[in-house]
Amino acid sequence: MNKILIVFVCFFSLISCGKDSNDQQKQLEKDIKIIKDYLVTHNLTAEKTVHGVYYIIEEPGNEKKPKVTDTIIMNYKGYFTDGFVFDSGNQATFPLYNLIHGWQIGIPKFGKGGKGKLLIPSQYGYGAKKVNNRANAVLIFDIELLDIL
């Protein structure tokens, strides 16, 4: 009886994991389309990481680039694709490992003194968590990497 119960639990666990994975993939595909449309509409050209985070380097900065374990000092503005600003900071200091995954992926593309833009699919931002009453939102950040500690 216990073996049957274990098999039953494992089977339904695998099904539910597959569903979550499928839902995440569908959301990522939607987000990538939103990002591509945004780039076209705003006549922007971006590079793309293997994760699907897009970045635009306006100024590369120097050769020193942050690692996830570093603390960074940034100027930034975060907004949605419709331009609504949900966050900003000047000379904000953060351990990079405490930030959203999209920043952990994108910020190391910039050297100290670098400036640019990150376009982050929702799963690397806040996911299904609502930010300003928006869930699964693509996030855009204008960033300036002032220092790496």
N, CA, C and O of each residue as an XYZ file, in Angstrom:
596
protein
N       0.825     -1.208      0.000
C       0.000      0.000      0.000
C       0.860      1.259      0.000
O       0.586      2.201     -0.744
N       1.915      1.278      0.844
C       2.785      2.450      0.912
C       3.484      2.708     -0.421
O       3.678      3.859     -0.813
N       3.864      1.625     -1.123
C       4.528      1.783     -2.421
C       3.583      2.419     -3.432
O       3.987      3.280     -4.213
N       2.341      1.997     -3.413
C       1.354      2.568     -4.331
C       1.143      4.048     -4.020
O       1.046      4.870     -4.931
N       1.072      4.379     -2.752
C       0.903      5.779     -2.352
C       2.102      6.620     -2.791
O       1.931      7.740     -3.271
N       3.297      6.092     -2.631
C       4.512      6.817     -3.033
C       4.513      7.035     -4.539
O       4.803      8.136     -5.006
N       4.192      5.998     -5.302
C       4.131      6.124     -6.760
C       3.085      7.159     -7.150
O       3.335      7.991     -8.023
N       1.924      7.119     -6.518
C       0.840      8.053     -6.793
C       1.286      9.503     -6.532
O       1.065     10.384     -7.362
N       1.912      9.736     -5.379
C       2.389     11.080     -5.021
C       3.459     11.545     -6.005
O       3.419     12.686     -6.465
N       4.411     10.679     -6.333
C       5.466     11.042     -7.286
C       4.890     11.380     -8.656
O       5.308     12.346     -9.295
N       3.921     10.571     -9.102
C       3.308     10.792    -10.403
C       2.648     12.173    -10.477
O       2.870     12.923    -11.428
N       1.842     12.498     -9.475
C       1.153     13.786     -9.487
C       2.104     14.948     -9.235
O       1.842     16.063     -9.687
N       3.189     14.715     -8.532
C       4.206     15.755     -8.352
C       4.863     16.080     -9.683
O       5.085     17.246    -10.007
N       5.171     15.045    -10.450
C       5.775     15.263    -11.765
C       4.821     15.996    -12.707
O       5.235     16.890    -13.446
N       3.552     15.616    -12.678
C       2.560     16.292    -13.528
C       2.464     17.765    -13.161
O       2.452     18.622    -14.045
N       2.395     18.070    -11.872
C       2.255     19.471    -11.463
C       3.516     20.257    -11.764
O       3.424     21.428    -12.130
N       4.705     19.654    -11.622
C       5.948     20.347    -11.969
C       5.984     20.642    -13.454
O       6.414     21.720    -13.865
N       5.530     19.685    -14.272
C       5.504     19.899    -15.710
C       4.564     21.025    -16.084
O       4.861     21.816    -16.979
N       3.425     21.103    -15.402
C       2.463     22.173    -15.673
C       3.071     23.525    -15.326
O       2.969     24.465    -16.115
N       3.703     23.639    -14.154
C       4.341     24.898    -13.765
C       5.415     25.293    -14.763
O       5.516     26.457    -15.151
N       6.214     24.326    -15.175
C       7.283     24.576    -16.134
C       6.702     25.039    -17.469
O       7.224     25.963    -18.093
N       5.625     24.396    -17.900
C       4.961     24.760    -19.150
C       4.379     26.164    -19.058
O       4.492     26.950    -19.998
N       3.751     26.483    -17.912
C       3.194     27.821    -17.711
C       4.295     28.877    -17.736
O       4.120     29.942    -18.327
N       5.427     28.586    -17.096
C       6.556     29.530    -17.081
C       7.087     29.737    -18.501
O       7.409     30.862    -18.885
N       7.180     28.665    -19.275
C       7.678     28.774    -20.649
C       6.726     29.624    -21.495
O       7.168     30.458    -22.285
N       5.427     29.410    -21.325
C       4.444     30.212    -22.070
C       4.536     31.684    -21.680
O       4.468     32.562    -22.540
N       4.692     31.957    -20.374
C       4.825     33.340    -19.915
C       6.103     33.956    -20.462
O       6.103     35.113    -20.881
N       7.199     33.192    -20.462
C       8.456     33.704    -21.000
C       8.300     34.055    -22.478
O       8.797     35.091    -22.919
N       7.629     33.221    -23.233
C       7.394     33.501    -24.656
C       6.582     34.786    -24.834
O       6.884     35.592    -25.714
N       5.547     34.982    -23.998
C       4.758     36.220    -24.050
C       5.647     37.430    -23.731
O       5.599     38.453    -24.414
N       6.454     37.285    -22.681
C       7.329     38.389    -22.262
C       8.344     38.747    -23.340
O       8.596     39.926    -23.587
N       8.928     37.739    -23.982
C       9.909     37.989    -25.050
C       9.238     38.756    -26.188
O       9.834     39.676    -26.748
N       8.008     38.385    -26.531
C       7.283     39.124    -27.578
C       7.058     40.574    -27.161
O       7.231     41.489    -27.966
N       6.671     40.783    -25.892
C       6.460     42.148    -25.386
C       7.765     42.947    -25.475
O       7.765     44.109    -25.883
N       8.859     42.319    -25.094
C      10.161     42.998    -25.139
C      10.543     43.327    -26.577
O      10.970     44.446    -26.861
N      10.397     42.374    -27.479
C      10.739     42.619    -28.892
C       9.876     43.737    -29.482
O      10.377     44.587    -30.219
N       8.587     43.735    -29.160
C       7.696     44.800    -29.640
C       8.128     46.151    -29.081
O       8.127     47.152    -29.798
N       8.497     46.180    -27.802
C       8.964     47.419    -27.170
C      10.216     47.937    -27.882
O      10.330     49.132    -28.159
N      11.144     47.042    -28.174
C      12.382     47.444    -28.855
C      12.090     48.028    -30.232
O      12.670     49.043    -30.617
N      11.201     47.391    -30.964
C      10.835     47.888    -32.296
C      10.152     49.245    -32.186
O      10.510     50.181    -32.901
N       9.179     49.356    -31.301
C       8.420     50.594    -31.126
C       9.327     51.762    -30.752
O       9.106     52.891    -31.190
N      10.343     51.489    -29.943
C      11.236     52.550    -29.471
C      12.553     52.612    -30.250
O      13.491     53.299    -29.848
N      12.608     51.883    -31.372
C      13.766     51.883    -32.256
C      15.065     51.601    -31.488
O      16.054     52.320    -31.632
N      15.042     50.536    -30.668
C      16.191     50.161    -29.858
C      16.750     48.818    -30.331
O      16.019     47.959    -30.825
N      18.043     48.664    -30.168
C      18.715     47.404    -30.467
C      19.324     46.888    -29.179
O      20.015     47.622    -28.472
N      19.065     45.619    -28.872
C      19.532     45.050    -27.615
C      20.209     43.706    -27.854
O      19.966     43.032    -28.855
N      21.050     43.346    -26.922
C      21.630     42.009    -26.860
C      20.729     41.180    -25.944
O      19.972     41.728    -25.144
N      20.819     39.853    -26.071
C      19.976     38.966    -25.272
C      20.852     37.908    -24.609
O      21.718     37.313    -25.250
N      20.616     37.682    -23.318
C      21.318     36.611    -22.618
C      20.618     35.280    -22.926
O      19.527     35.259    -23.495
N      21.254     34.186    -22.546
C      20.639     32.870    -22.752
C      19.354     32.722    -21.950
O      18.513     31.887    -22.283
N      19.192     33.515    -20.904
C      17.998     33.459    -20.074
C      16.822     34.225    -20.687
O      15.672     33.999    -20.311
N      17.106     35.125    -21.626
C      16.046     35.943    -22.195
C      15.999     37.348    -21.627
O      15.066     38.098    -21.911
N      16.994     37.716    -20.824
C      17.114     39.098    -20.345
C      17.813     39.889    -21.452
O      18.877     39.497    -21.930
N      17.208     40.995    -21.847
C      17.788     41.846    -22.876
C      18.521     43.000    -22.207
O      18.118     43.471    -21.143
N      19.605     43.451    -22.840
C      20.359     44.569    -22.294
C      20.886     45.445    -23.420
O      21.226     44.976    -24.506
N      20.939     46.730    -23.117
C      21.466     47.729    -24.050
C      22.590     48.443    -23.312
O      22.374     49.046    -22.260
N      23.771     48.370    -23.865
C      24.914     49.046    -23.255
C      25.111     50.381    -23.974
O      25.507     50.420    -25.139
N      24.829     51.467    -23.263
C      25.030     52.810    -23.811
C      26.457     53.267    -23.567
O      27.077     53.886    -24.432
N      26.979     52.958    -22.376
C      28.376     53.173    -22.021
C      28.842     51.910    -21.319
O      28.246     51.523    -20.313
N      29.886     51.253    -21.813
C      30.278     49.975    -21.219
C      30.924     50.090    -19.837
O      30.912     49.128    -19.069
N      31.484     51.250    -19.517
C      32.234     51.371    -18.269
C      33.605     50.745    -18.425
O      34.021     50.412    -19.534
N      34.305     50.585    -17.313
C      35.644     50.022    -17.417
C      35.599     48.499    -17.394
O      34.523     47.904    -17.444
N      36.767     47.872    -17.320
C      36.834     46.409    -17.395
C      36.376     45.702    -16.115
O      36.127     44.497    -16.139
N      36.263     46.428    -15.004
C      35.827     45.811    -13.749
C      34.315     45.626    -13.782
O      33.557     46.594    -13.847
N      33.886     44.353    -13.736
C      32.459     44.023    -13.772
C      32.080     43.312    -12.476
O      32.871     42.541    -11.933
N      30.874     43.571    -11.985
C      30.475     42.973    -10.710
C      30.180     41.480    -10.820
O      29.751     40.975    -11.857
N      30.427     40.808     -9.717
C      30.015     39.416     -9.539
C      28.782     39.438     -8.643
O      28.526     40.431     -7.961
N      28.034     38.372     -8.641
C      26.807     38.298     -7.843
C      27.112     38.517     -6.361
O      26.248     38.988     -5.622
N      28.309     38.188     -5.923
C      28.675     38.339     -4.512
C      29.101     39.764     -4.148
O      29.342     40.057     -2.977
N      29.194     40.645     -5.137
C      29.623     42.029     -4.889
C      28.459     42.909     -4.446
O      27.292     42.598     -4.684
N      28.807     44.006     -3.801
C      27.851     45.072     -3.499
C      28.051     46.142     -4.559
O      29.180     46.475     -4.921
N      26.941     46.675     -5.048
C      27.008     47.674     -6.117
C      26.364     48.977     -5.660
O      25.484     48.985     -4.800
N      26.818     50.069     -6.249
C      26.193     51.378     -6.058
C      25.659     51.805     -7.419
O      26.399     51.855     -8.401
N      24.355     52.113     -7.467
C      23.659     52.345     -8.728
C      22.778     53.581     -8.684
O      22.264     53.972     -7.636
N      22.622     54.177     -9.844
C      21.485     55.042    -10.126
C      20.583     54.200    -11.019
O      21.066     53.549    -11.946
N      19.298     54.204    -10.755
C      18.412     53.398    -11.578
C      16.999     53.962    -11.583
O      16.591     54.704    -10.689
N      16.268     53.577    -12.630
C      14.842     53.867    -12.721
C      14.188     52.621    -13.294
O      14.583     52.135    -14.354
N      13.182     52.103    -12.589
C      12.459     50.923    -13.051
C      11.067     51.304    -13.502
O      10.359     52.037    -12.811
N      10.673     50.803    -14.666
C       9.355     51.126    -15.200
C       8.810     49.975    -16.030
O       9.538     49.067    -16.431
N       7.518     50.041    -16.273
C       6.847     49.053    -17.105
C       6.913     49.506    -18.566
O       7.327     50.629    -18.855
N       6.505     48.633    -19.476
C       6.585     48.957    -20.906
C       5.703     50.140    -21.304
O       5.919     50.744    -22.355
N       4.716     50.475    -20.477
C       3.880     51.649    -20.768
C       4.477     52.938    -20.201
O       3.870     54.004    -20.304
N       5.669     52.837    -19.602
C       6.355     54.009    -19.079
C       6.089     54.313    -17.617
O       6.729     55.203    -17.057
N       5.167     53.605    -16.979
C       4.853     53.852    -15.571
C       6.057     53.488    -14.704
O       6.503     52.340    -14.698
N       6.581     54.480    -13.970
C       7.747     54.278    -13.113
C       7.295     53.685    -11.783
O       6.454     54.264    -11.094
N       7.854     52.529    -11.422
C       7.490     51.886    -10.159
C       8.595     51.967     -9.114
O       8.348     51.683     -7.942
N       9.813     52.350     -9.512
C      10.918     52.426     -8.545
C      12.054     53.237     -9.143
O      12.228     53.283    -10.361
N      12.828     53.880     -8.266
C      14.036     54.570     -8.717
C      14.938     54.802     -7.516
O      14.499     54.758     -6.367
N      16.193     55.047     -7.805
C      17.133     55.307     -6.725
C      18.375     55.989     -7.243
O      18.819     55.737     -8.363
N      18.932     56.853     -6.418
C      20.197     57.512     -6.734
C      21.221     57.099     -5.698
O      20.975     57.158     -4.493
N      22.359     56.686     -6.185
C      23.450     56.196     -5.341
C      22.954     55.133     -4.364
O      23.351     55.106     -3.199
N      22.086     54.266     -4.857
C      21.537     53.168     -4.055
C      22.582     52.066     -3.953
O      23.221     51.710     -4.944
N      22.751     51.533     -2.757
C      23.747     50.501     -2.500
C      23.037     49.186     -2.187
O      22.187     49.117     -1.300
N      23.408     48.139     -2.940
C      22.775     46.829     -2.777
C      23.808     45.721     -2.908
O      24.725     45.826     -3.723
N      23.673     44.658     -2.117
C      24.390     43.429     -2.461
C      23.667     42.824     -3.670
O      22.456     42.611     -3.616
N      24.378     42.553     -4.733
C      23.748     42.078     -5.968
C      22.980     40.776     -5.737
O      21.957     40.549     -6.382
N      23.449     39.923     -4.836
C      22.760     38.657     -4.583
C      21.388     38.842     -3.937
O      20.595     37.900     -3.919
N      21.086     40.027     -3.408
C      19.778     40.298     -2.795
C      18.753     40.844     -3.790
O      17.598     41.067     -3.427
N      19.158     41.055     -5.012
C      18.287     41.699     -5.993
C      17.603     40.676     -6.884
O      17.942     39.493     -6.858
N      16.639     41.134     -7.670
C      15.918     40.229     -8.561
C      16.907     39.537     -9.503
O      17.976     40.058     -9.822
N      16.508     38.365     -9.924
C      17.379     37.538    -10.759
C      17.770     38.262    -12.057
O      18.888     38.093    -12.545
N      16.878     39.049    -12.602
C      17.181     39.794    -13.831
C      18.357     40.741    -13.666
O      19.146     40.923    -14.593
N      18.477     41.349    -12.485
C      19.632     42.210    -12.216
C      20.888     41.369    -12.055
O      21.960     41.759    -12.516
N      20.764     40.224    -11.406
C      21.917     39.344    -11.228
C      22.453     38.856    -12.570
O      23.653     38.625    -12.716
N      21.572     38.700    -13.538
C      21.962     38.290    -14.885
C      22.498     39.481    -15.679
O      23.522     39.365    -16.353
N      21.819     40.616    -15.606
C      22.128     41.748    -16.483
C      23.208     42.705    -16.005
O      24.012     43.171    -16.812
N      23.245     43.006    -14.722
C      24.204     43.997    -14.205
C      25.656     43.602    -14.502
O      26.454     44.485    -14.817
N      26.039     42.320    -14.418
C      27.428     41.962    -14.729
C      27.841     42.187    -16.185
O      29.012     42.013    -16.521
N      26.916     42.562    -17.037
C      27.251     42.914    -18.425
C      27.889     44.299    -18.503
O      28.465     44.661    -19.529
N      27.786     45.078    -17.415
C      28.287     46.447    -17.387
C      29.531     46.533    -16.521
O      29.629     45.880    -15.481
N      30.473     47.344    -16.963
C      31.628     47.637    -16.136
C      31.337     48.822    -15.239
O      30.352     49.537    -15.423
N      32.212     49.017    -14.266
C      32.086     50.175    -13.374
C      32.046     51.444    -14.219
O      32.904     51.658    -15.075
N      31.033     52.289    -13.969
C      30.831     53.496    -14.759
C      29.919     53.288    -15.960
O      29.622     54.236    -16.687
N      29.479     52.063    -16.170
C      28.642     51.748    -17.321
C      27.209     52.238    -17.153
O      26.705     52.399    -16.042
N      26.573     52.470    -18.304
C      25.175     52.906    -18.337
C      24.442     52.101    -19.388
O      25.018     51.676    -20.389
N      23.157     51.900    -19.140
C      22.363     51.215    -20.137
C      20.982     50.892    -19.655
O      20.430     51.547    -18.771
N      20.429     49.849    -20.269
C      19.041     49.489    -20.040
C      18.952     47.969    -19.930
O      19.613     47.240    -20.670
N      18.126     47.504    -18.995
C      17.793     46.084    -18.873
C      16.311     45.909    -19.151
O      15.487     46.672    -18.645
N      15.969     44.915    -19.948
C      14.575     44.562    -20.220
C      14.409     43.126    -19.721
O      14.987     42.191    -20.275
N      13.618     42.972    -18.677
C      13.611     41.741    -17.903
C      12.255     41.038    -17.990
O      11.228     41.607    -17.620
N      12.260     39.785    -18.487
C      11.019     38.999    -18.467
C      10.536     38.821    -17.031
O      11.328     38.828    -16.089
N       9.236     38.665    -16.884
C       8.631     38.650    -15.552
C       9.200     37.588    -14.619
O       9.334     37.841    -13.422
N       9.537     36.415    -15.128
C      10.031     35.361    -14.235
C      11.374     35.706    -13.619
O      11.755     35.104    -12.615
N      12.100     36.654    -14.187
C      13.368     37.114    -13.619
C      13.205     38.430    -12.868
O      14.179     39.023    -12.404
N      11.960     38.873    -12.757
C      11.633     40.069    -11.995
C      10.833     39.678    -10.771
O      11.353     39.061     -9.841
N       9.553     40.046    -10.783
C       8.700     39.757     -9.642
C       7.718     38.625     -9.924
O       6.918     38.279     -9.055
N       7.762     38.046    -11.111
C       6.908     36.912    -11.449
C       5.442     37.231    -11.276
O       4.970     38.292    -11.685
N       4.724     36.304    -10.665
C       3.282     36.463    -10.467
C       2.943     37.407     -9.314
O       1.781     37.765     -9.124
N       3.957     37.810     -8.546
C       3.731     38.764     -7.450
C       3.344     40.120     -8.051
O       3.982     40.599     -8.988
N       2.309     40.717     -7.508
C       1.845     41.997     -8.038
C       2.735     43.142     -7.567
O       3.044     43.269     -6.382
N       3.133     43.962     -8.519
C       3.842     45.205     -8.260
C       2.989     46.287     -8.903
O       2.767     46.279    -10.114
N       2.516     47.210     -8.090
C       1.578     48.243     -8.569
C       0.413     47.613     -9.320
O       0.040     48.054    -10.407
N      -0.151     46.578     -8.720
C      -1.304     45.853     -9.260
C      -1.051     45.177    -10.599
O      -1.986     44.941    -11.364
N       0.216     44.863    -10.887
C       0.552     44.173    -12.134
C       1.334     42.910    -11.801
O       2.382     42.961    -11.157
N       0.813     41.792    -12.246
C       1.523     40.525    -12.096
C       2.104     40.132    -13.455
O       1.592     40.536    -14.499
N       3.164     39.349    -13.430
C       3.823     38.872    -14.647
C       4.180     40.021    -15.591
O       3.971     39.932    -16.801
N       4.711     41.082    -15.028
C       5.035     42.268    -15.819
C       6.497     42.251    -16.269
O       7.396     41.909    -15.501
N       6.710     42.624    -17.523
C       8.063     42.873    -18.020
C       8.561     44.137    -17.345
O       7.833     45.124    -17.244
N       9.810     44.104    -16.879
C      10.400     45.255    -16.201
C      11.501     45.854    -17.063
O      12.256     45.139    -17.722
N      11.576     47.173    -17.043
C      12.653     47.873    -17.749
C      13.375     48.739    -16.725
O      12.748     49.427    -15.919
N      14.685     48.695    -16.769
C      15.496     49.517    -15.870
C      16.521     50.291    -16.665
O      17.262     49.723    -17.467
N      16.559     51.601    -16.436
C      17.680     52.425    -16.871
C      18.669     52.371    -15.723
O      18.313     52.654    -14.579
N      19.903     52.011    -16.018
C      20.873     51.837    -14.935
C      22.168     52.586    -15.202
O      22.558     52.815    -16.347
N      22.810     52.952    -14.125
C      24.167     53.495    -14.165
C      24.916     52.833    -13.007
O      24.570     53.025    -11.841
N      25.927     52.066    -13.337
C      26.706     51.363    -12.332
C      27.827     52.283    -11.848
O      28.850     52.435    -12.516
N      27.624     52.891    -10.682
C      28.554     53.874    -10.183
C      29.810     53.255     -9.562
O      30.917     53.758     -9.753
N      29.627     52.166     -8.821
C      30.779     51.565     -8.167
C      30.507     50.112     -7.819
O      29.355     49.688     -7.724
N      31.565     49.365     -7.634
C      31.509     47.968     -7.232
C      32.355     47.835     -5.995
O      33.545     48.149     -6.017
N      31.751     47.369     -4.903
C      32.463     47.257     -3.639
C      32.845     45.805     -3.357
O      33.456     45.516     -2.328
